[in-house]
């Protein structure tokens, strides 16, 4: 319990420092930097998984609440850019597996699941089953998510002058209690139902589907309040930073350094695909960048919400990316075995 409280205090200090310095996204980036710094200094950190999953459920409701019949109908026009996602994944694997295996000396299973831009928990589970190095996989994927999430806000502000300081929603006091209760029911009910049937990313996909159905029928008419989105940012940022708890010097020199190099490769690939989409006029620059950035699903949802991007467009591409990796990665991994 002391470790958990310490983690919350460290994350809260990060929010305070980022707010005082007027840096972007203090509720997300503050906890990431604070927990990362503390972990590298040898401080033990730990989150509470059910609480973290509950925060992801808030993001799922936020995405689902933006859906309407017109938005869902418009998704059919996304097929040209959606078709690029499997190509991006394939290129990531073709470059990433030799990179980790030949340049850094990781075994085949660890190299393969390190190269897959999927969800952290899924890649750890698949990698462990295949005999990979779970600790290395954890640090590599945590570094990927951290670098993408940390760099994108500064790019959005510096290149596109996106204002990330606006509240991500209305205040809770301004929303009807009936709507707040509907959101809570959609979040909890959708999460538990999705978990029961074994849906991947149950804590975010289940609430998204439940809230989406309520929104499309006109029953749910509001997004979660700003306070809920800020809380979700806080716990997600804290979780990303706390992944480095207990890290050693050897892990920094090998695992984290390898991950940083691979992140640069992924960012170059994402930039190429983003520029291709923009030049063909398939999507606006902001939506294209967020759709092809290889960050975590929850983290990219936060950035889409606070930047004012087309959430349906961005999240559709990330759901497809995660789906392709989860469904395809184990199959390809079996084919690669001697």
C-alpha atoms as a printed R data frame, in Angstrom:
    type eleno elety resid chain resno       x       y       z
1   ATOM     1    CA   UNK     A     1   0.000   0.000   0.000
2   ATOM     2    CA   UNK     A     2   2.877   2.377   0.785
3   ATOM     3    CA   UNK     A     3   4.304   1.831  -2.692
4   ATOM     4    CA   UNK     A     4   0.951   2.674  -4.313
5   ATOM     5    CA   UNK     A     5   0.533   5.856  -2.241
6   ATOM     6    CA   UNK     A     6   4.121   6.846  -3.048
7   ATOM     7    CA   UNK     A     7   3.388   6.346  -6.752
8   ATOM     8    CA   UNK     A     8   0.321   8.596  -6.575
9   ATOM     9    CA   UNK     A     9   2.291  11.293  -4.744
10  ATOM    10    CA   UNK     A    10   5.111  11.205  -7.290
11  ATOM    11    CA   UNK     A    11   2.615  11.419 -10.162
12  ATOM    12    CA   UNK     A    12   0.792  14.327  -8.487
13  ATOM    13    CA   UNK     A    13   4.090  16.196  -8.111
14  ATOM    14    CA   UNK     A    14   4.611  15.738 -11.841
15  ATOM    15    CA   UNK     A    15   1.227  17.359 -12.535
16  ATOM    16    CA   UNK     A    16   2.130  20.271 -10.248
17  ATOM    17    CA   UNK     A    17   5.520  20.874 -11.882
18  ATOM    18    CA   UNK     A    18   4.134  20.703 -15.423
19  ATOM    19    CA   UNK     A    19   1.283  23.040 -14.482
20  ATOM    20    CA   UNK     A    20   3.633  25.594 -12.901
21  ATOM    21    CA   UNK     A    21   5.923  25.483 -15.951
22  ATOM    22    CA   UNK     A    22   2.887  25.701 -18.266
23  ATOM    23    CA   UNK     A    23   3.990  22.626 -20.215
24  ATOM    24    CA   UNK     A    24   1.481  20.776 -22.432
25  ATOM    25    CA   UNK     A    25  -0.836  18.107 -21.029
26  ATOM    26    CA   UNK     A    26   0.247  18.316 -17.372
27  ATOM    27    CA   UNK     A    27  -2.208  15.596 -16.303
28  ATOM    28    CA   UNK     A    28  -0.678  13.119 -18.786
29  ATOM    29    CA   UNK     A    29   2.947  14.110 -19.311
30  ATOM    30    CA   UNK     A    30   3.555  15.234 -15.735
31  ATOM    31    CA   UNK     A    31   2.971  11.767 -14.215
32  ATOM    32    CA   UNK     A    32   4.965  10.128 -17.033
33  ATOM    33    CA   UNK     A    33   8.069  12.240 -16.432
34  ATOM    34    CA   UNK     A    34   7.788  12.207 -12.637
35  ATOM    35    CA   UNK     A    35   7.334   8.432 -12.375
36  ATOM    36    CA   UNK     A    36  10.016   7.786 -14.993
37  ATOM    37    CA   UNK     A    37  12.492   9.991 -13.114
38  ATOM    38    CA   UNK     A    38  11.679   8.349  -9.787
39  ATOM    39    CA   UNK     A    39  11.938   4.841 -11.263
40  ATOM    40    CA   UNK     A    40  15.337   5.572 -12.823
41  ATOM    41    CA   UNK     A    41  16.451   6.861  -9.405
42  ATOM    42    CA   UNK     A    42  15.593   3.473  -7.880
43  ATOM    43    CA   UNK     A    43  12.251   4.366  -6.299
44  ATOM    44    CA   UNK     A    44   9.764   1.479  -6.232
45  ATOM    45    CA   UNK     A    45   6.501   2.362  -7.951
46  ATOM    46    CA   UNK     A    46   3.295   0.456  -8.504
47  ATOM    47    CA   UNK     A    47  -0.213   1.198  -9.744
48  ATOM    48    CA   UNK     A    48  -3.520  -0.543  -9.072
49  ATOM    49    CA   UNK     A    49  -4.637  -2.437 -12.187
50  ATOM    50    CA   UNK     A    50  -8.424  -2.270 -11.563
51  ATOM    51    CA   UNK     A    51  -8.171   1.505 -11.114
52  ATOM    52    CA   UNK     A    52  -6.082   1.821 -14.276
53  ATOM    53    CA   UNK     A    53  -8.612  -0.269 -16.203
54  ATOM    54    CA   UNK     A    54 -11.435   1.917 -14.869
55  ATOM    55    CA   UNK     A    55  -9.641   4.970 -16.244
56  ATOM    56    CA   UNK     A    56  -9.384   3.294 -19.642
57  ATOM    57    CA   UNK     A    57 -13.124   2.634 -19.447
58  ATOM    58    CA   UNK     A    58 -13.669   6.391 -19.139
59  ATOM    59    CA   UNK     A    59 -11.817   6.888 -22.419
60  ATOM    60    CA   UNK     A    60 -13.894   4.144 -24.024
61  ATOM    61    CA   UNK     A    61 -17.092   5.957 -22.995
62  ATOM    62    CA   UNK     A    62 -15.663   9.251 -24.274
63  ATOM    63    CA   UNK     A    63 -15.044   7.742 -27.714
64  ATOM    64    CA   UNK     A    64 -18.377   5.930 -27.853
65  ATOM    65    CA   UNK     A    65 -20.270   9.066 -26.825
66  ATOM    66    CA   UNK     A    66 -19.024  10.892 -29.919
67  ATOM    67    CA   UNK     A    67 -20.593   8.338 -32.261
68  ATOM    68    CA   UNK     A    68 -23.793   9.003 -34.141
69  ATOM    69    CA   UNK     A    69 -25.471   7.364 -37.107
70  ATOM    70    CA   UNK     A    70 -23.893   9.930 -39.449
71  ATOM    71    CA   UNK     A    71 -20.430   9.355 -37.955
72  ATOM    72    CA   UNK     A    72 -20.763   5.579 -38.237
73  ATOM    73    CA   UNK     A    73 -21.953   5.908 -41.847
74  ATOM    74    CA   UNK     A    74 -18.933   8.088 -42.653
75  ATOM    75    CA   UNK     A    75 -16.574   5.301 -41.540
76  ATOM    76    CA   UNK     A    76 -17.145   3.545 -44.876
77  ATOM    77    CA   UNK     A    77 -15.172   6.321 -46.557
78  ATOM    78    CA   UNK     A    78 -12.107   5.526 -44.424
79  ATOM    79    CA   UNK     A    79 -11.249   2.313 -46.291
80  ATOM    80    CA   UNK     A    80  -8.324   3.757 -48.333
81  ATOM    81    CA   UNK     A    81  -6.413   4.751 -45.200
82  ATOM    82    CA   UNK     A    82  -7.524   1.705 -43.210
83  ATOM    83    CA   UNK     A    83  -5.990  -0.538 -45.896
84  ATOM    84    CA   UNK     A    84  -2.625   1.089 -45.202
85  ATOM    85    CA   UNK     A    85  -2.579  -0.119 -41.585
86  ATOM    86    CA   UNK     A    86  -1.745  -3.811 -42.353
87  ATOM    87    CA   UNK     A    87   0.986  -2.617 -44.733
88  ATOM    88    CA   UNK     A    88   2.464  -0.439 -41.983
89  ATOM    89    CA   UNK     A    89   2.414  -3.387 -39.563
90  ATOM    90    CA   UNK     A    90   4.110  -5.668 -42.100
91  ATOM    91    CA   UNK     A    91   6.872  -3.131 -42.748
92  ATOM    92    CA   UNK     A    92   7.365  -2.667 -39.016
93  ATOM    93    CA   UNK     A    93   7.886  -6.406 -38.612
94  ATOM    94    CA   UNK     A    94  10.195  -6.754 -41.627
95  ATOM    95    CA   UNK     A    95  12.442  -4.010 -40.284
96  ATOM    96    CA   UNK     A    96  11.980  -4.567 -36.557
97  ATOM    97    CA   UNK     A    97  12.681  -8.301 -36.240
98  ATOM    98    CA   UNK     A    98  16.163  -8.156 -37.865
99  ATOM    99    CA   UNK     A    99  16.859  -4.936 -35.944
100 ATOM   100    CA   UNK     A   100  16.276  -6.529 -32.541
101 ATOM   101    CA   UNK     A   101  17.713  -9.930 -33.459
102 ATOM   102    CA   UNK     A   102  20.888  -9.074 -35.370
103 ATOM   103    CA   UNK     A   103  21.765  -5.662 -33.977
104 ATOM   104    CA   UNK     A   104  20.863  -6.224 -30.310
105 ATOM   105    CA   UNK     A   105  21.093 -10.000 -29.951
106 ATOM   106    CA   UNK     A   106  17.540 -10.734 -28.750
107 ATOM   107    CA   UNK     A   107  16.092 -14.182 -29.360
108 ATOM   108    CA   UNK     A   108  13.519 -14.703 -32.123
109 ATOM   109    CA   UNK     A   109  10.415 -14.583 -29.916
110 ATOM   110    CA   UNK     A   110  11.534 -11.445 -28.091
111 ATOM   111    CA   UNK     A   111  12.557  -9.771 -31.358
112 ATOM   112    CA   UNK     A   112   9.266 -10.572 -33.046
113 ATOM   113    CA   UNK     A   113   6.960  -9.403 -30.274
114 ATOM   114    CA   UNK     A   114   9.138  -6.344 -29.632
115 ATOM   115    CA   UNK     A   115   8.669  -5.333 -33.280
116 ATOM   116    CA   UNK     A   116   4.879  -5.699 -33.176
117 ATOM   117    CA   UNK     A   117   3.175  -2.310 -32.497
118 ATOM   118    CA   UNK     A   118   0.407  -3.851 -30.399
119 ATOM   119    CA   UNK     A   119  -0.897  -3.437 -26.879
120 ATOM   120    CA   UNK     A   120   1.563  -3.895 -24.019
121 ATOM   121    CA   UNK     A   121  -0.357  -6.591 -22.139
122 ATOM   122    CA   UNK     A   122  -1.129  -8.600 -25.285
123 ATOM   123    CA   UNK     A   123   2.456  -8.554 -26.512
124 ATOM   124    CA   UNK     A   124   3.704  -9.606 -23.075
125 ATOM   125    CA   UNK     A   125   1.256 -12.517 -22.946
126 ATOM   126    CA   UNK     A   126   2.077 -13.717 -26.465
127 ATOM   127    CA   UNK     A   127   5.800 -13.195 -25.951
128 ATOM   128    CA   UNK     A   128   5.841 -15.132 -22.680
129 ATOM   129    CA   UNK     A   129   3.932 -18.007 -24.272
130 ATOM   130    CA   UNK     A   130   6.468 -18.086 -27.101
131 ATOM   131    CA   UNK     A   131   9.399 -18.151 -24.652
132 ATOM   132    CA   UNK     A   132  10.439 -14.508 -25.023
133 ATOM   133    CA   UNK     A   133  12.048 -12.230 -22.440
134 ATOM   134    CA   UNK     A   134   9.030 -10.679 -20.687
135 ATOM   135    CA   UNK     A   135  11.019  -7.992 -18.868
136 ATOM   136    CA   UNK     A   136  12.682  -6.843 -22.094
137 ATOM   137    CA   UNK     A   137   9.321  -6.813 -23.891
138 ATOM   138    CA   UNK     A   138   7.813  -4.743 -21.077
139 ATOM   139    CA   UNK     A   139  10.552  -2.106 -21.229
140 ATOM   140    CA   UNK     A   140  10.614  -1.970 -25.035
141 ATOM   141    CA   UNK     A   141   6.868  -1.432 -25.397
142 ATOM   142    CA   UNK     A   142   6.718   0.971 -22.442
143 ATOM   143    CA   UNK     A   143   9.483   3.019 -24.092
144 ATOM   144    CA   UNK     A   144   7.650   2.995 -27.435
145 ATOM   145    CA   UNK     A   145   4.453   4.282 -25.865
146 ATOM   146    CA   UNK     A   146   6.274   6.826 -23.711
147 ATOM   147    CA   UNK     A   147   8.339   8.316 -26.537
148 ATOM   148    CA   UNK     A   148   5.338   8.615 -28.874
149 ATOM   149    CA   UNK     A   149   3.085  10.111 -26.204
150 ATOM   150    CA   UNK     A   150   5.737  12.544 -24.979
151 ATOM   151    CA   UNK     A   151   6.860  13.747 -28.420
152 ATOM   152    CA   UNK     A   152   3.461  14.145 -30.109
153 ATOM   153    CA   UNK     A   153   2.087  16.965 -27.897
154 ATOM   154    CA   UNK     A   154   5.170  19.094 -28.583
155 ATOM   155    CA   UNK     A   155   4.875  18.352 -32.324
156 ATOM   156    CA   UNK     A   156   1.179  19.213 -32.295
157 ATOM   157    CA   UNK     A   157   1.814  22.528 -30.564
158 ATOM   158    CA   UNK     A   158   4.963  23.387 -32.510
159 ATOM   159    CA   UNK     A   159   3.919  22.381 -36.051
160 ATOM   160    CA   UNK     A   160   0.139  22.651 -36.142
161 ATOM   161    CA   UNK     A   161  -0.262  25.155 -33.275
162 ATOM   162    CA   UNK     A   162  -2.885  22.890 -31.699
163 ATOM   163    CA   UNK     A   163  -4.156  24.277 -28.402
164 ATOM   164    CA   UNK     A   164  -3.858  21.442 -25.885
165 ATOM   165    CA   UNK     A   165  -4.783  23.589 -22.892
166 ATOM   166    CA   UNK     A   166  -8.524  23.623 -23.499
167 ATOM   167    CA   UNK     A   167 -10.655  21.480 -21.156
168 ATOM   168    CA   UNK     A   168 -11.356  18.085 -22.779
169 ATOM   169    CA   UNK     A   169 -15.058  18.386 -21.965
170 ATOM   170    CA   UNK     A   170 -17.699  20.153 -19.925
171 ATOM   171    CA   UNK     A   171 -17.472  20.332 -16.136
172 ATOM   172    CA   UNK     A   172 -19.287  17.616 -14.202
173 ATOM   173    CA   UNK     A   173 -21.447  20.219 -12.457
174 ATOM   174    CA   UNK     A   174 -22.906  21.290 -15.812
175 ATOM   175    CA   UNK     A   175 -24.026  17.803 -16.883
176 ATOM   176    CA   UNK     A   176 -27.360  16.185 -15.940
177 ATOM   177    CA   UNK     A   177 -27.064  13.503 -13.278
178 ATOM   178    CA   UNK     A   178 -28.985  11.092 -15.512
179 ATOM   179    CA   UNK     A   179 -26.290  11.412 -18.194
180 ATOM   180    CA   UNK     A   180 -23.503  10.856 -15.667
181 ATOM   181    CA   UNK     A   181 -25.226   7.699 -14.432
182 ATOM   182    CA   UNK     A   182 -25.641   6.478 -18.021
183 ATOM   183    CA   UNK     A   183 -21.927   6.977 -18.636
184 ATOM   184    CA   UNK     A   184 -21.038   5.085 -15.472
185 ATOM   185    CA   UNK     A   185 -23.354   2.222 -16.448
186 ATOM   186    CA   UNK     A   186 -21.943   2.089 -19.987
187 ATOM   187    CA   UNK     A   187 -18.379   2.117 -18.680
188 ATOM   188    CA   UNK     A   188 -18.779  -0.528 -16.003
189 ATOM   189    CA   UNK     A   189 -21.302  -2.701 -17.822
190 ATOM   190    CA   UNK     A   190 -19.497  -2.592 -21.171
191 ATOM   191    CA   UNK     A   191 -16.139  -3.335 -19.550
192 ATOM   192    CA   UNK     A   192 -17.384  -6.339 -17.571
193 ATOM   193    CA   UNK     A   193 -19.404  -7.787 -20.456
194 ATOM   194    CA   UNK     A   194 -16.477  -7.454 -22.855
195 ATOM   195    CA   UNK     A   195 -14.188  -9.034 -20.266
196 ATOM   196    CA   UNK     A   196 -16.576 -11.947 -19.788
197 ATOM   197    CA   UNK     A   197 -16.701 -12.784 -23.493
198 ATOM   198    CA   UNK     A   198 -12.898 -12.426 -23.815
199 ATOM   199    CA   UNK     A   199 -12.828  -9.332 -26.041
200 ATOM   200    CA   UNK     A   200  -9.344  -7.865 -26.451
201 ATOM   201    CA   UNK     A   201  -8.899  -4.464 -24.815
202 ATOM   202    CA   UNK     A   202 -12.083  -5.107 -22.837
203 ATOM   203    CA   UNK     A   203 -11.642  -2.135 -20.507
204 ATOM   204    CA   UNK     A   204 -11.742   0.364 -23.387
205 ATOM   205    CA   UNK     A   205 -13.485  -1.433 -26.275
206 ATOM   206    CA   UNK     A   206 -16.439  -2.674 -24.188
207 ATOM   207    CA   UNK     A   207 -17.363   0.766 -22.803
208 ATOM   208    CA   UNK     A   208 -16.857   2.274 -26.256
209 ATOM   209    CA   UNK     A   209 -19.368  -0.130 -27.800
210 ATOM   210    CA   UNK     A   210 -21.869   0.327 -24.968
211 ATOM   211    CA   UNK     A   211 -21.633   4.130 -25.031
212 ATOM   212    CA   UNK     A   212 -21.716   4.118 -28.835
213 ATOM   213    CA   UNK     A   213 -24.995   2.214 -28.887
214 ATOM   214    CA   UNK     A   214 -26.504   4.653 -26.379
215 ATOM   215    CA   UNK     A   215 -25.215   7.635 -28.352
216 ATOM   216    CA   UNK     A   216 -26.501   6.367 -31.695
217 ATOM   217    CA   UNK     A   217 -29.974   5.910 -30.238
218 ATOM   218    CA   UNK     A   218 -29.894   9.423 -28.784
219 ATOM   219    CA   UNK     A   219 -30.037   8.262 -25.165
220 ATOM   220    CA   UNK     A   220 -26.493   9.375 -24.324
221 ATOM   221    CA   UNK     A   221 -25.979  12.992 -25.386
222 ATOM   222    CA   UNK     A   222 -22.815  14.049 -23.568
223 ATOM   223    CA   UNK     A   223 -19.185  13.011 -23.251
224 ATOM   224    CA   UNK     A   224 -17.621  12.278 -19.833
225 ATOM   225    CA   UNK     A   225 -16.817  15.472 -17.917
226 ATOM   226    CA   UNK     A   226 -13.430  17.156 -18.012
227 ATOM   227    CA   UNK     A   227 -12.610  15.956 -14.500
228 ATOM   228    CA   UNK     A   228 -12.996  12.318 -15.597
229 ATOM   229    CA   UNK     A   229 -10.752  12.802 -18.644
230 ATOM   230    CA   UNK     A   230  -8.105  14.497 -16.505
231 ATOM   231    CA   UNK     A   231  -8.244  11.593 -14.052
232 ATOM   232    CA   UNK     A   232  -7.835   9.129 -16.919
233 ATOM   233    CA   UNK     A   233  -4.805  11.053 -18.175
234 ATOM   234    CA   UNK     A   234  -3.293  11.030 -14.687
235 ATOM   235    CA   UNK     A   235  -3.542   7.277 -14.151
236 ATOM   236    CA   UNK     A   236  -2.504   6.371 -17.703
237 ATOM   237    CA   UNK     A   237   0.549   8.631 -17.478
238 ATOM   238    CA   UNK     A   238   1.421   7.201 -14.078
239 ATOM   239    CA   UNK     A   239   1.154   3.646 -15.439
240 ATOM   240    CA   UNK     A   240   3.481   4.380 -18.365
241 ATOM   241    CA   UNK     A   241   6.151   5.909 -16.100
242 ATOM   242    CA   UNK     A   242   5.843   3.229 -13.415
243 ATOM   243    CA   UNK     A   243   6.683   0.511 -15.964
244 ATOM   244    CA   UNK     A   244  10.352   1.412 -15.404
245 ATOM   245    CA   UNK     A   245  10.265   0.565 -11.696
246 ATOM   246    CA   UNK     A   246  13.180  -1.677 -10.747
247 ATOM   247    CA   UNK     A   247  15.083  -1.038 -13.955
248 ATOM   248    CA   UNK     A   248  18.828  -1.800 -13.920
249 ATOM   249    CA   UNK     A   249  21.747  -0.166 -15.680
250 ATOM   250    CA   UNK     A   250  22.136  -3.129 -18.037
251 ATOM   251    CA   UNK     A   251  18.445  -2.904 -19.003
252 ATOM   252    CA   UNK     A   252  18.841   0.798 -19.761
253 ATOM   253    CA   UNK     A   253  21.914   0.165 -21.905
254 ATOM   254    CA   UNK     A   254  20.364  -2.666 -23.897
255 ATOM   255    CA   UNK     A   255  16.551  -2.816 -23.691
256 ATOM   256    CA   UNK     A   256  15.726   0.876 -23.443
257 ATOM   257    CA   UNK     A   257  18.400   1.955 -25.934
258 ATOM   258    CA   UNK     A   258  17.200  -0.671 -28.419
259 ATOM   259    CA   UNK     A   259  13.631   0.529 -27.909
260 ATOM   260    CA   UNK     A   260  14.592   4.169 -28.503
261 ATOM   261    CA   UNK     A   261  16.246   3.239 -31.789
262 ATOM   262    CA   UNK     A   262  13.238   1.245 -32.907
263 ATOM   263    CA   UNK     A   263  10.914   4.095 -31.928
264 ATOM   264    CA   UNK     A   264  12.783   6.334 -34.351
265 ATOM   265    CA   UNK     A   265  12.256   3.727 -37.080
266 ATOM   266    CA   UNK     A   266   8.537   3.543 -36.308
267 ATOM   267    CA   UNK     A   267   8.246   7.329 -36.273
268 ATOM   268    CA   UNK     A   268   9.910   7.573 -39.686
269 ATOM   269    CA   UNK     A   269   7.527   4.940 -41.075
270 ATOM   270    CA   UNK     A   270   4.550   6.751 -39.541
271 ATOM   271    CA   UNK     A   271   5.759  10.058 -41.008
272 ATOM   272    CA   UNK     A   272   6.055   8.507 -44.485
273 ATOM   273    CA   UNK     A   273   2.528   7.051 -44.325
274 ATOM   274    CA   UNK     A   274   1.153  10.290 -42.880
275 ATOM   275    CA   UNK     A   275   2.719  12.370 -45.673
276 ATOM   276    CA   UNK     A   276   1.402   9.913 -48.276
277 ATOM   277    CA   UNK     A   277  -2.135  10.211 -46.894
278 ATOM   278    CA   UNK     A   278  -1.942  14.017 -46.758
279 ATOM   279    CA   UNK     A   279  -0.568  14.351 -50.302
280 ATOM   280    CA   UNK     A   280  -3.395  12.186 -51.666
281 ATOM   281    CA   UNK     A   281  -5.931  14.221 -49.725
282 ATOM   282    CA   UNK     A   282  -7.238  11.165 -47.889
283 ATOM   283    CA   UNK     A   283  -7.259  12.853 -44.457
284 ATOM   284    CA   UNK     A   284  -6.356  16.170 -42.796
285 ATOM   285    CA   UNK     A   285  -2.802  16.409 -41.371
286 ATOM   286    CA   UNK     A   286  -3.789  16.218 -37.694
287 ATOM   287    CA   UNK     A   287  -6.021  13.165 -38.135
288 ATOM   288    CA   UNK     A   288  -3.470  11.435 -40.374
289 ATOM   289    CA   UNK     A   289  -0.648  11.936 -37.879
290 ATOM   290    CA   UNK     A   290  -2.650  10.665 -34.910
291 ATOM   291    CA   UNK     A   291  -4.075   7.725 -36.876
292 ATOM   292    CA   UNK     A   292  -0.667   6.362 -37.933
293 ATOM   293    CA   UNK     A   293   1.333   7.190 -34.803
294 ATOM   294    CA   UNK     A   294   2.323   3.846 -33.187
295 ATOM   295    CA   UNK     A   295   1.330   4.763 -29.626
296 ATOM   296    CA   UNK     A   296  -0.896   2.920 -27.184
297 ATOM   297    CA   UNK     A   297  -4.629   2.870 -27.815
298 ATOM   298    CA   UNK     A   298  -5.536   4.645 -24.578
299 ATOM   299    CA   UNK     A   299  -2.800   7.252 -24.968
300 ATOM   300    CA   UNK     A   300  -3.782   8.028 -28.565
301 ATOM   301    CA   UNK     A   301  -7.403   8.353 -27.460
302 ATOM   302    CA   UNK     A   302  -6.345  11.012 -24.955
303 ATOM   303    CA   UNK     A   303  -4.420  12.950 -27.612
304 ATOM   304    CA   UNK     A   304  -7.343  12.760 -30.044
305 ATOM   305    CA   UNK     A   305  -9.730  14.050 -27.371
306 ATOM   306    CA   UNK     A   306  -7.609  16.983 -26.197
307 ATOM   307    CA   UNK     A   307  -6.479  18.032 -29.688
308 ATOM   308    CA   UNK     A   308 -10.006  18.217 -31.079
309 ATOM   309    CA   UNK     A   309  -9.252  15.694 -33.838
310 ATOM   310    CA   UNK     A   310 -11.856  13.498 -35.530
311 ATOM   311    CA   UNK     A   311 -11.993  10.840 -32.822
312 ATOM   312    CA   UNK     A   312 -13.854   8.285 -34.945
313 ATOM   313    CA   UNK     A   313 -11.200   8.474 -37.678
314 ATOM   314    CA   UNK     A   314  -8.236   8.240 -35.310
315 ATOM   315    CA   UNK     A   315  -9.591   5.468 -33.103
316 ATOM   316    CA   UNK     A   316 -10.829   3.362 -36.041
317 ATOM   317    CA   UNK     A   317  -7.266   3.115 -37.314
318 ATOM   318    CA   UNK     A   318  -5.838   2.215 -33.914
319 ATOM   319    CA   UNK     A   319  -8.496  -0.426 -33.289
320 ATOM   320    CA   UNK     A   320  -7.641  -1.961 -36.664
321 ATOM   321    CA   UNK     A   321  -3.915  -1.842 -35.857
322 ATOM   322    CA   UNK     A   322  -4.387  -3.555 -32.505
323 ATOM   323    CA   UNK     A   323  -6.784  -6.098 -34.042
324 ATOM   324    CA   UNK     A   324  -4.372  -6.985 -36.847
325 ATOM   325    CA   UNK     A   325  -1.487  -7.426 -34.422
326 ATOM   326    CA   UNK     A   326  -3.463  -9.486 -31.912
327 ATOM   327    CA   UNK     A   327  -5.033 -11.744 -34.533
328 ATOM   328    CA   UNK     A   328  -2.064 -11.999 -36.879
329 ATOM   329    CA   UNK     A   329   0.968 -11.928 -34.593
330 ATOM   330    CA   UNK     A   330   0.544 -15.422 -33.053
331 ATOM   331    CA   UNK     A   331  -0.128 -16.953 -36.490
332 ATOM   332    CA   UNK     A   332   2.959 -15.416 -38.099
333 ATOM   333    CA   UNK     A   333   5.040 -16.278 -35.023
334 ATOM   334    CA   UNK     A   334   4.120 -19.958 -35.368
335 ATOM   335    CA   UNK     A   335   5.076 -19.902 -39.065
336 ATOM   336    CA   UNK     A   336   8.462 -18.401 -38.128
337 ATOM   337    CA   UNK     A   337   9.321 -21.201 -35.698
338 ATOM   338    CA   UNK     A   338  11.918 -23.713 -36.922
